Amino acid sequence: MEKTPLHLNKIADYLYEIPRTGRMSVPGRVFGDDRVLRDAAEDQALQQVANVAHLPGIVAASIAMPDIHWGYGFPIGGVAATDPKQGGVISPGGVGYDINCGVRLARTNLEESDLKQNLQKLVQQLFRDIPTGVGSHGAISKLKVSEEKEMLRKGSRWAVHHGYGTTDDIERTEEQGCLRGADPDAVSDRALKRGAGQVGTLGSGNHFLEIGIVDQVYDQAAAGVFDLHQGQITLMIHCGSRGFGHQVCGDFLKQMSRSPAEFDLPDRQLACARIESPGGRQYLAAMACAANFAWANRQCIFSLSRQSFEKALSVSPRALGMTLVYDVCHNIAKMEEHSIGDIRKHLCVHRKGATRAFPAGHPDVPALYRNVGQPVLIPGDMGRYSFVCVGQPKSMDETFGSTAHGAGRVMSRRQAIREGRGRRIDRELGKRGIIVMAAGRETLAEEMSEAYKDVSQVVQIMHDAGVAKKVVRLRPIGVIKG
């Protein structure tokens, strides 16, 4: 990785700029405070912001959110838009290995008191019904190749068509749960093989399913539109495209790294292709397949979870009232319309560990939310809290309609495992009223609260910066992890 001497200028409250130096095409911009900048400098994430600014066709700035930390090529928490008409590129490192890793939030008719006697039973039921862990299979029968390809083309609609949810779920999902341009012929046989048995599975690492309580309301009007209120039970799902997406990313990184050295970039992990080249178009078609896989996966998990609630609590679907609030992704690249100065442009927006945050009135916000803005789902760690926010107009001016995606790690997984040695994280959480189940103790050590920034600080920065406004806070009471 090429190191550029970095100097940051504060240009607004919670916004810093890395000026253009050397071959940077645009400046870098980082949303944060002193602590965010210190952590990012330690793991070279700020250097990655500067490196991304070298990408051909990048416009405005290389942007980072306050949950920034080191990633492959791009920092996690990175946003970059490239212009196809200016030779702009698509970079798999700007999407990540877990393509369309995202978050889905459901609300229920249940209150905290409804779970006092049955929370343990409910968590156990969810753990039985939702396969977790590395390589997990089993919730849905292994798909034939023809069935898998249909799913890759249709995304959430495939799941609903097969009885997993309703058409209302599709309306409350980013891109209606299907990225256009998906072409299963663009993906490898290895990717198809890895994905065939993984639909309806949570996976491992930081993926989770979380029962929460709305414990604080900041914006009553927006919360009312999202049908959320104090004391209400919610369900949050965080997962992505499993082994399928990982294989797609790996295949194209290898392919783009082997191609002739067309670009003079400071980091080999920024391997890329012109958007309008055959290689670029093929990656976008394969990436869309992985995005659709993830949406179908979350749709199936959501449907299976609803059945688990009904079974564990002996409650009818009507009494449960579990409905989707929204589903938003945070590892993706999409063609979107944005203004650069006074000019509207069709740009490829990379969001790698960043969440879409479109404001009120935007045509891509579902009609039922258009007067208030797009719900923004920002999970924290399993021991503290998560947030629902809403996109603000400033996001379109400053971040290509994007905000933070979560807390952001401050410990590597290996370091967290070392720090957790000899501890029983499940018992520690249990004493705080949080029941957690996982495939292994190492997973709990990797995901302990101390391994992450405090998500409330991340959310507050974006709130104060005018990018995404706080609506409600969710407190976890039951968690399953891989």
C-alpha positions in Angstrom: 0.0 0.0 0.0 1.4 3.4 -1.0 1.6 5.8 1.9 0.8 9.5 1.3 1.7 12.0 4.0 -1.7 12.9 5.4 -2.8 16.2 6.7 -6.4 16.7 7.8 -8.2 20.0 7.7 -11.4 20.6 9.7 -13.9 22.0 7.2 -17.1 21.8 9.2 -18.3 20.3 12.5 -17.7 16.6 12.3 -16.2 16.8 8.8 -12.5 16.7 8.0 -10.7 16.8 4.6 -7.6 15.1 3.4 -6.3 17.6 0.7 -5.4 16.3 -2.8 -1.7 15.4 -3.0 0.3 13.5 -5.6 -2.0 11.6 -8.0 -5.2 11.9 -5.9 -8.0 13.0 -8.3 -10.2 14.3 -5.5 -9.8 15.0 -1.8 -10.7 12.6 1.0 -13.5 13.5 3.4 -14.0 11.9 6.8 -17.0 12.3 9.1 -15.9 12.0 12.7 -14.4 13.5 15.8 -10.9 13.3 17.4 -11.5 9.7 18.6 -12.7 8.5 15.2 -9.7 10.1 13.5 -7.2 8.6 16.0 -8.6 5.1 15.6 -8.7 5.4 11.8 -5.1 6.6 11.7 -3.9 3.7 13.8 -5.2 1.0 11.4 -4.3 2.9 8.2 -8.0 3.4 7.3 -7.3 7.1 6.6 -4.6 6.0 4.2 -7.1 3.9 2.4 -9.4 7.0 2.1 -6.6 8.7 0.3 -5.8 5.7 -1.9 -9.5 5.4 -3.0 -9.2 9.1 -4.2 -6.8 7.8 -7.0 -9.6 5.7 -8.7 -10.2 6.6 -12.3 -13.4 8.6 -12.8 -14.0 9.3 -9.1 -16.0 12.4 -8.5 -16.3 15.0 -5.7 -14.4 13.1 -2.9 -13.5 9.8 -1.4 -15.7 9.7 1.7 -15.6 7.8 5.0 -18.2 7.5 7.8 -17.4 7.6 11.5 -17.5 3.8 11.8 -14.5 3.7 9.5 -11.9 1.0 10.0 -9.5 -0.9 7.8 -10.9 -3.1 5.0 -9.8 -4.8 1.8 -8.9 -2.0 -0.6 -11.6 0.5 0.6 -11.9 1.2 4.2 -15.1 -0.2 5.8 -17.3 2.8 6.1 -16.1 4.1 2.7 -18.2 5.7 -0.1 -17.0 6.6 -3.6 -18.9 7.5 -6.8 -17.4 7.1 -10.2 -18.6 8.5 -13.5 -18.8 6.0 -16.4 -18.6 8.8 -18.9 -15.2 9.9 -17.5 -13.7 6.4 -17.6 -15.0 5.6 -14.2 -14.3 2.1 -12.7 -16.0 -0.5 -10.5 -13.9 -2.0 -7.8 -14.9 -5.2 -5.9 -13.0 -3.9 -2.9 -15.4 -1.0 -2.8 -18.3 -3.5 -2.3 -16.6 -6.1 -0.2 -16.7 -9.9 0.0 -20.1 -10.1 1.7 -22.1 -8.5 -1.2 -25.3 -6.9 0.0 -24.7 -7.6 3.7 -27.6 -5.7 5.1 -30.1 -5.1 7.9 -33.8 -5.9 8.1 -36.0 -4.6 10.8 -39.5 -5.8 11.7 -42.0 -4.4 14.2 -44.5 -6.5 16.2 -47.7 -5.9 18.3 -45.8 -7.3 21.3 -44.7 -5.3 24.3 -41.8 -6.1 26.7 -44.2 -7.7 29.3 -45.3 -10.2 26.7 -41.9 -11.9 26.6 -41.0 -11.9 30.3 -41.9 -15.6 30.8 -41.1 -16.8 27.3 -37.9 -15.0 26.1 -35.6 -18.0 26.7 -38.0 -20.3 24.9 -38.2 -17.8 21.9 -34.4 -17.5 21.6 -34.0 -21.2 21.7 -36.7 -21.6 19.0 -35.1 -19.1 16.8 -31.7 -20.8 17.3 -33.2 -24.2 16.2 -35.1 -22.8 13.2 -32.5 -20.4 11.7 -29.2 -22.2 10.7 -26.2 -20.3 12.0 -22.4 -20.7 11.7 -19.8 -21.2 9.0 -21.1 -23.2 6.0 -24.6 -23.6 7.6 -27.3 -25.3 5.6 -30.7 -26.8 6.2 -33.5 -24.2 6.5 -34.5 -24.5 2.8 -33.9 -27.5 0.6 -30.8 -27.3 -1.6 -31.7 -25.6 -4.8 -31.3 -27.1 -8.2 -29.2 -25.0 -10.6 -32.2 -23.8 -12.5 -34.0 -22.8 -9.2 -30.9 -21.0 -7.9 -30.5 -19.0 -11.2 -34.2 -18.0 -11.0 -33.6 -16.8 -7.4 -30.5 -14.8 -8.5 -32.6 -13.0 -11.1 -35.6 -12.2 -8.9 -34.3 -11.7 -5.4 -37.0 -11.1 -2.8 -39.7 -11.8 -5.3 -38.5 -15.4 -5.6 -38.8 -15.9 -1.9 -42.3 -14.4 -1.7 -43.4 -16.4 -4.7 -42.3 -19.6 -2.8 -44.3 -18.6 0.3 -41.7 -16.7 2.3 -43.5 -13.5 3.1 -45.8 -11.1 1.2 -45.7 -8.5 -1.5 -45.8 -5.8 1.2 -42.3 -6.9 2.2 -41.0 -6.2 -1.3 -42.3 -2.6 -1.2 -40.4 -2.1 2.1 -37.1 -3.3 0.8 -34.4 -1.2 -0.9 -34.6 -1.6 -4.7 -37.7 -3.7 -4.0 -35.3 -6.5 -3.2 -34.0 -7.0 -6.7 -31.0 -5.3 -8.4 -31.6 -5.0 -12.1 -29.0 -6.4 -14.6 -28.4 -9.7 -12.7 -27.1 -12.4 -15.0 -26.4 -15.8 -13.5 -24.2 -16.7 -16.5 -21.7 -14.1 -15.2 -21.0 -16.1 -12.1 -18.8 -19.2 -11.7 -19.9 -22.7 -11.2 -18.1 -22.6 -7.8 -20.2 -19.7 -6.7 -23.4 -21.5 -7.7 -22.3 -24.6 -5.8 -21.5 -22.7 -2.7 -24.8 -20.9 -2.7 -27.2 -23.7 -3.5 -27.8 -24.8 0.1 -27.3 -21.6 1.9 -30.6 -19.7 1.3 -32.3 -19.1 4.6 -29.1 -19.2 6.7 -27.6 -16.6 9.0 -23.9 -17.4 8.6 -21.2 -16.5 11.0 -19.1 -13.6 12.2 -20.9 -10.4 13.0 -24.2 -11.7 11.5 -27.0 -11.9 13.9 -30.7 -12.1 14.6 -31.8 -9.8 17.5 -34.9 -9.4 19.5 -35.0 -5.8 20.7 -37.1 -3.3 22.6 -37.8 0.3 21.5 -36.4 1.9 24.6 -36.1 5.5 23.5 -38.0 7.6 20.9 -36.3 10.8 19.5 -38.7 11.7 16.7 -42.3 10.9 17.5 -43.6 11.8 14.0 -41.1 9.7 12.1 -41.5 6.8 14.6 -45.2 6.9 14.0 -44.8 6.7 10.3 -42.5 3.7 10.8 -45.1 2.2 13.2 -42.6 2.1 16.1 -43.3 3.1 19.8 -41.8 2.9 23.2 -41.7 -0.5 24.8 -42.4 -2.4 21.5 -40.7 -5.6 20.6 -38.8 -5.6 17.3 -36.7 -8.1 15.3 -33.5 -7.2 13.5 -31.7 -9.4 11.0 -28.2 -8.8 9.8 -26.7 -11.0 7.1 -25.7 -11.1 3.5 -25.0 -13.3 0.5 -23.1 -16.0 2.3 -20.5 -18.1 0.4 -22.1 -17.2 -2.9 -21.2 -13.5 -2.6 -17.7 -14.3 -1.1 -17.0 -16.4 -4.2 -18.2 -13.8 -6.6 -15.9 -11.2 -5.0 -12.9 -13.5 -4.9 -13.4 -14.6 -8.6 -13.5 -11.0 -9.9 -10.7 -9.7 -7.7 -8.5 -12.5 -9.1 -9.6 -11.7 -12.7 -9.1 -8.0 -12.4 -5.7 -8.4 -10.7 -4.5 -10.5 -13.6 -5.6 -8.1 -16.3 -3.0 -5.8 -17.9 -1.8 -3.0 -15.7 -4.2 -0.4 -17.1 -4.4 1.6 -13.9 -1.6 3.1 -11.8 -3.1 2.7 -8.3 -1.4 2.9 -4.9 -2.8 -0.4 -3.6 -3.2 -3.7 -5.5 -6.4 -4.3 -3.4 -8.0 -1.5 -5.4 -8.2 -3.9 -8.5 -10.9 -2.6 -10.8 -12.3 -2.4 -14.3 -13.9 0.3 -16.4 -17.6 0.3 -15.8 -18.3 0.2 -19.5 -15.7 -2.5 -20.2 -16.7 -6.2 -20.7 -15.0 -7.1 -17.4 -16.8 -4.2 -15.6 -20.2 -5.2 -17.0 -19.6 -8.8 -16.1 -18.8 -7.9 -12.5 -21.8 -5.7 -12.1 -24.0 -8.5 -13.5 -22.5 -11.0 -11.1 -22.6 -8.6 -8.2 -26.3 -8.0 -8.8 -26.9 -11.8 -8.6 -25.2 -11.8 -5.2 -27.2 -8.8 -4.0 -30.4 -10.6 -5.1 -29.2 -13.7 -3.2 -28.8 -11.7 -0.1 -32.3 -10.1 -0.4 -33.9 -13.6 -0.9 -31.9 -14.9 2.0 -33.1 -12.2 4.4 -36.6 -12.5 3.1 -36.6 -16.2 3.9 -35.0 -15.7 7.4 -37.6 -13.1 8.1 -40.4 -15.5 7.2 -38.9 -18.4 9.2 -38.5 -16.0 12.2 -42.1 -15.0 12.1 -43.0 -18.7 12.3 -40.6 -19.2 15.2 -42.3 -16.4 17.2 -45.8 -17.8 16.5 -44.6 -21.3 17.6 -42.7 -20.3 20.7 -45.3 -17.8 22.0 -48.4 -19.7 20.8 -49.6 -16.6 19.2 -51.6 -16.1 16.0 -50.1 -14.1 13.0 -52.7 -11.4 13.6 -51.9 -11.0 17.3 -48.2 -11.1 16.6 -48.5 -8.4 13.9 -44.9 -8.8 12.7 -44.5 -6.6 9.7 -41.4 -5.3 7.9 -40.3 -1.8 8.6 -37.4 -1.8 6.1 -34.5 -3.7 4.6 -31.4 -1.8 3.6 -28.0 -3.0 2.4 -24.5 -1.7 3.2 -22.1 -3.5 0.8 -23.1 -2.7 -2.7 -22.4 -0.6 -5.8 -25.3 0.9 -7.7 -26.0 3.2 -10.6 -27.7 6.3 -9.2 -28.6 9.8 -10.2 -26.7 12.5 -8.3 -25.9 16.2 -8.7 -22.3 17.3 -9.1 -22.5 21.0 -8.8 -25.5 21.9 -11.1 -25.1 18.9 -13.3 -27.1 15.7 -12.8 -25.0 12.6 -13.5 -25.5 8.9 -13.6 -22.9 7.5 -11.2 -21.7 4.2 -9.9 -21.9 4.7 -6.1 -19.8 2.2 -4.0 -21.0 1.8 -0.4 -18.7 -0.5 1.5 -19.9 -0.6 5.1 -22.1 2.4 4.4 -25.9 2.6 4.3 -28.2 4.4 1.9 -29.9 7.4 3.5 -32.2 9.1 1.0 -34.3 12.0 2.3 -38.0 12.8 2.2 -39.3 13.3 -1.4 -36.8 11.1 -3.1 -38.5 8.9 -5.7 -36.6 5.7 -4.5 -38.1 6.0 -1.0 -41.2 3.8 -0.6 -44.4 5.7 -1.0 -45.5 5.1 2.6 -42.3 6.7 3.9 -41.8 9.4 1.2 -43.1 12.3 3.3 -40.6 11.6 6.1 -37.6 9.9 4.4 -36.0 6.5 4.1 -35.6 4.4 7.3 -31.9 4.0 8.1 -31.0 0.9 10.2 -27.8 1.1 12.1 -27.0 -1.9 14.3 -24.6 -1.7 17.3 -23.1 -4.6 19.3 -25.1 -7.4 21.0 -24.6 -5.8 24.5 -25.7 -2.2 23.9 -28.1 -0.9 21.4 -29.0 -0.3 17.8 -30.7 2.7 16.1 -33.3 3.6 13.5 -32.6 6.9 11.8 -34.1 8.7 8.8 -32.3 10.1 5.8 -31.9 13.9 5.6 -31.5 16.3 2.6 -27.9 17.0 3.5 -27.0 13.4 2.7 -27.6 14.1 -1.0 -25.2 17.1 -0.9 -22.4 15.6 1.2 -22.4 11.7 1.0 -24.2 10.6 -2.2 -27.2 9.8 0.0 -25.2 7.6 2.5 -24.5 7.3 6.2 -22.8 5.0 8.7 -23.7 1.3 8.8 -22.9 0.3 12.3 -20.5 0.6 15.3 -17.3 -0.2 13.5 -14.6 -2.5 15.0 -11.8 -1.3 17.3 -10.4 -4.8 17.8 -9.5 -7.4 15.2 -11.3 -10.7 15.6 -8.0 -12.3 16.7 -7.4 -9.7 19.4 -11.0 -10.0 20.6 -10.6 -13.7 21.0 -7.5 -13.1 23.1 -9.2 -10.5 25.2 -12.2 -12.9 25.8 -10.1 -15.9 26.9 -11.4 -17.3 30.1 -14.6 -15.1 30.0 -18.1 -16.4 29.6 -19.6 -13.6 27.5 -23.0 -15.3 27.4 -23.2 -15.2 31.2 -22.0 -11.6 31.4 -24.8 -10.6 29.0 -27.3 -12.8 30.8 -26.7 -10.8 34.0 -27.7 -7.7 32.0 -30.9 -9.3 30.8 -29.7 -10.3 27.3 -30.1 -14.0 26.4 -27.5 -14.9 23.7 -27.0 -18.2 21.8 -24.2 -18.9 19.3 -22.5 -21.7 17.5 -19.3 -21.3 19.5 -17.7 -19.4 22.3 -15.1 -17.8 20.0 -17.9 -16.1 18.1 -19.1 -14.5 21.3 -15.6 -13.3 22.1 -15.1 -11.9 18.5 -18.4 -10.0 18.9 -18.2 -8.8 22.5 -19.1 -5.1 23.0 -15.5 -4.1 23.7 -14.5 -5.1 20.2 -16.7 -2.3 18.8 -17.0 1.5 19.0 -20.1 2.8 20.9 -22.6 3.0 18.1 -24.4 5.9 19.8 -21.4 8.1 19.2 -21.3 7.1 15.5 -25.0 7.8 15.1 -24.8 11.1 17.0 -22.0 12.3 14.6 -24.2 11.7 11.6 -27.2 13.2 13.3 -25.3 16.3 14.3 -23.8 16.5 10.8 -27.4 16.6 9.3 -27.0 13.4 7.3 -29.3 11.0 9.2 -31.6 12.0 12.0 -32.2 9.7 15.0 -35.7 8.3 15.3 -35.6 5.5 17.9 -33.1 3.4 19.9 -33.4 -0.4 20.3 -32.1 -2.3 23.2 -31.3 -6.0 22.7 -32.8 -8.7 24.9 -32.3 -11.8 22.8 -29.6 -12.6 20.3 -28.6 -15.5 18.1 -25.2 -15.5 16.3 -23.2 -17.8 14.2 
